[in-house]
Amino acid sequence: MSSHDAERPDLGTGVSGCCAPKENLCRNAESVALADLFRALGHPVRIGILKEIIARQEACCGEIVGCLPLAQSTVSQHLQVLKESGLLTCEIRGRTCSYRINEAFLAGDDAAGSRLLAEAESFFSQIMTAARTSLQARERQE
């Protein structure tokens, strides 16, 4: 347990004085899925790969490698993470894989993807609301 964790009496005990049970906060399926999506988006190279695929509409690994200062194996690993997250689809064409944005996932045609994106939107909305509320409170104090 870190020193920060020692300040949180609810950690490790399952008992909470001010917080919801940690199982509800961290281990529910929605939180795990959302964290997985954010993890996939949490690397600047993967953001760059997504931007490149969006610009091209479709790209194979070799085309993406040509745009980045990275080895093919590294780009392949990043593509795999994006594919596993549901953000990309891969179509095998002979000896190459063509990657595209997963329109079904992002358009909400995929039920799980639709729920996940709605959860992400709600999460960011909550953060923005909290930030605005905090800013307004601080301005009133000044």
N, C-alpha and C positions, 0 to 999 in steps of 0.2 A: 504494500500500500504506500502510495506517495505521500509526501507531507501535505499536499493539497487534499488528498483523499481523507487524511486524518481529520481535516476540518469538517468533513461531511459525515455526521453520525448515521445517516441512512445507508451509507455504503457498507456492504458486507453483512449487514444485520437483517435486511429485509424489512426493517421497521423504519418508518419515516415520520419525522416531526413536521416537516413543511412540504415535502415533495410526495408525488404519487409513488407507489411502489416501483422500484427500479425495473421490475419486469415489464411494467406497463410503459415505461419511458424508453427502454433500450432494446428490449427483446421481442417486441411485437413484429409481426410480419411486415407491416407498413413501414416501420422505422428501419428495418433491415434492408428492405427493397430500396427505400429512398437513399440510405447510406451507400448501397451498392451503385446506384446511379450516380450519386455525387462523387464516389470514388473513381468511377469511369471518367467523369468529367474533370477530375481533380489533378490532371497533369497537363502542363502547357503543350506538350507534344500532341496529346490526344485532341486538345482543342484545335491545334493547327491542322491535324489530320481531318477533323470534321469540317473545318472551314474549306480545306482543299477539295474534299469530296462534294461539299455543297456547291462550290464554284464550278466544278467539272460535271456535276450530277452523277458521275460514276468514275471510278479509277481502280486500277490494279495496284498491287503493292509496289511494283517497279516504278510506276508513275509517281507515286507518293514519295518513294525513296529519292527520286530525282529532285524533289522540292525541299528536302530536308537534309541537314548535315548528319544523318544517322545511318547506321548499317541496316541492311535489309532485315536482318534477324530482329533488330530492335523495333523497327517499324511493324514487322509482323506481330510481335508481342503486343504492341499498342493496338493494332487492328483487332486482335483477338479479344482484348479487354472490351473494346467498343462493341464488338459483335456479341459477346456474352451479355453485355448490359442491355441489349435490345436496340441500341441506337443505329446499328448497321446491319445490313444483310449482305450475304456473300453468295455470288453465283459462280460456280466453277465452269470455266470455259477452256476446255483442253487442259493445258498445264498451268493456266493462270486463274486467279480468283478476282472477280470484279466486285468491288464494294460499292454499295449505295446506301443512302440514308434510308432507314426502315420507315417508309411512309405509313404503313399500317399501324405501327407502334406510335408514331408521333401524331398521326391524325386521329387517334382514338378508335380506330377500327379494331384494334387488339384490346380486348377488355382489360387485361392485366396492365398493359401499357397505358391505357386511358386512366385507370385508377391511379397508377404511379405518377403520371404527369399531373393529375388533379391534386394529388398529395403534395407534389413539389410546388405547384402554384400556391396552394394553401399555406405551405410552410414559409415561402418567401413573402407572402402577403402578411402573415403573422409577424415576421421579422420587421418588415417595413412599418407596420402599424406600431409595434413596440418602439421602434426607433423614432417615429414621429411623436409618439406620446412622451417619450423621454426628452426629446428636444424641446417640446412645448413646455414641459414641466421645468426644465432648466431655464428657459427664457422667462417664465413667470417668476422664478426665484431671483433673477437678475434685475 
